[in-house]
Amino acid sequence: MPDQSPRGETPPRPPRASLRTSVVWEVVKDALDRRVKATGTDTLDVLDTGGGSGSFAVPVAQLGHRVTVVDPSPNALFALERRAAEAGVADRVQGVQGDVHGLFDVVEREAFDVVLCHGVLEYVDDPGEGVRNAVDALRPAGAISLLAAGLGGAVIARAIAGHFAEARRALTDPAGRWGDGDPVPRRFTAEQLTELCGEAGVEVGAVHGVRVFADLVPGVLVDTEPGALDALLKLEAAAAELSAFHSVASQLHVLGEKRA
Ligand SMILES: C[S@@+](CC[C@H](N)C(=O)[O-])C[C@H]1O[C@@H](n2cnc3c(N)ncnc32)[C@H](O)[C@@H]1O
C-alpha cells in the first residue's frame, strides 16, 4: 500500500484505505523494479499525470525515484508539496501545474521511464489523446500504468443499492453513466482501455480488476471481524488477475510497455 512502504521498511498491517490501492501498488512496484533492472539505474524518472496530492507519487519517491506530478489543480499540488515534505522526499517530487492534453507544454517528450495515469481518463476531454500523450512522454520500452473507472462495477453497485433503472442506464449509456447525478463523466470496459493502449503504441502486459468486492461488502464487517481486512485484501489480489472478474470491478488497471 503506497502510503506506508518506504524503501527497506516492512509495511505495517494494512489500513482500510489499502483496499483502494494495494493491487495497483504491487503491480506498479513490480513494474518499477523491472525498469530498474532493464535500465541499470536505481533512480528512475517517473511522471504521474493527474497525480493529484501524490498518493502514488510520494510512495514512488520514497522508493528512491524522481517523480514529476502534472495536475491542473493548484490545491492538489499544494497538498502534494506538503505530503512530499512530510515524507522527507520533497527533493525528489516536483509538482507542475498542467493538463494531460497540453502535457508537452510542461514536460519533455520521451523523458520518463514510467508514466502513471490513475483516475484521470474518466475526467479528460479526449481519453485517446490523454493516453497518446502519456505514452509519448515515455522513453522507448518505458512502462505505463493506467487506472480508470470500470463500467461493470458501477452497474453492479447501482443494482445492489436497488437503483435498477440507473444500473440499466449505465449499462446502455455510451459513457457508462447511471444518470445526470453521476459524478463520474466516463467509465470503461477492459476492452476499451486495452484498445486505447494499443492505438497509442502500447503492448499491454497485464489487466487487473481493482476493488472487485471491496465496494460491495458492508464496511462494518471489514472493520470489526478480526482478520477480515487481510482476508479481503488477499481475495482482491487473487481475483484481480482473473479476466472473469474484470467485467465487475470498480476500477480497471492496465500495465503496458511502449513499443520500441
Ligand atoms: C480522482 S483524482 C486521482 C488522483 C491520483 N492520480 C490518485 O490516483 O490518487 C483525479 C485527478 O486528475 C486531475 N485531472 C483532472 N483533469 C485532468 C486533466 N485534463 N489532465 C491531468 N489531470 C487532470 C485532477 O485534478 C485530480 O487530481
The ligand as an SDF file (V2000), in Angstrom:
LIG
                    3D

 27 29  0  0  0  0  0  0  0  0999 V2000
   -9.5080   11.1010   -8.9530 C   0  0  0  0  0  0  0  0  0  0  0  0
   -8.1180   12.1650   -8.8650 S   0  0  0  0  0  0  0  0  0  0  0  0
   -6.8000   10.9870   -8.9620 C   0  0  0  0  0  0  0  0  0  0  0  0
   -5.5530   11.4870   -8.3260 C   0  0  0  0  0  0  0  0  0  0  0  0
   -4.3770   10.4850   -8.3210 C   0  0  0  0  0  0  0  0  0  0  0  0
   -3.9840   10.1140   -9.6690 N   0  0  0  0  0  0  0  0  0  0  0  0
   -4.6840    9.2680   -7.4930 C   0  0  0  0  0  0  0  0  0  0  0  0
   -4.7600    8.1680   -8.0550 O   0  0  0  0  0  0  0  0  0  0  0  0
   -4.8480    9.4160   -6.2720 O   0  0  0  0  0  0  0  0  0  0  0  0
   -8.1300   12.8690  -10.4990 C   0  0  0  0  0  0  0  0  0  0  0  0
   -7.0120   13.8720  -10.7180 C   0  0  0  0  0  0  0  0  0  0  0  0
   -6.9730   14.1850  -12.1110 O   0  0  0  0  0  0  0  0  0  0  0  0
   -6.7210   15.5630  -12.2430 C   0  0  0  0  0  0  0  0  0  0  0  0
   -7.1830   15.9700  -13.5710 N   0  0  0  0  0  0  0  0  0  0  0  0
   -8.4280   16.3060  -13.9720 C   0  0  0  0  0  0  0  0  0  0  0  0
   -8.4330   16.6340  -15.2800 N   0  0  0  0  0  0  0  0  0  0  0  0
   -7.1500   16.4780  -15.7240 C   0  0  0  0  0  0  0  0  0  0  0  0
   -6.5090   16.6570  -16.9600 C   0  0  0  0  0  0  0  0  0  0  0  0
   -7.1840   17.0700  -18.0450 N   0  0  0  0  0  0  0  0  0  0  0  0
   -5.1830   16.4280  -17.0550 N   0  0  0  0  0  0  0  0  0  0  0  0
   -4.4810   15.9910  -15.9710 C   0  0  0  0  0  0  0  0  0  0  0  0
   -5.0530   15.8020  -14.7620 N   0  0  0  0  0  0  0  0  0  0  0  0
   -6.3600   16.0420  -14.6380 C   0  0  0  0  0  0  0  0  0  0  0  0
   -7.4780   16.1850  -11.0750 C   0  0  0  0  0  0  0  0  0  0  0  0
   -7.0110   17.4830  -10.7550 O   0  0  0  0  0  0  0  0  0  0  0  0
   -7.2060   15.1840   -9.9610 C   0  0  0  0  0  0  0  0  0  0  0  0
   -6.0470   15.4930   -9.2350 O   0  0  0  0  0  0  0  0  0  0  0  0
  1  2  1  0
  2  3  1  0
  2 10  1  0
  3  4  1  0
  4  5  1  0
  5  6  1  0
  5  7  1  0
  7  8  2  0
  7  9  1  0
 10 11  1  0
 11 12  1  0
 11 26  1  0
 12 13  1  0
 13 14  1  0
 13 24  1  0
 14 15  1  0
 14 23  1  0
 15 16  2  0
 16 17  1  0
 17 18  1  0
 17 23  2  0
 18 19  1  0
 18 20  2  0
 20 21  1  0
 21 22  2  0
 22 23  1  0
 24 25  1  0
 24 26  1  0
 26 27  1  0
M  CHG  2   2   1   9  -1
M  END
$$$$
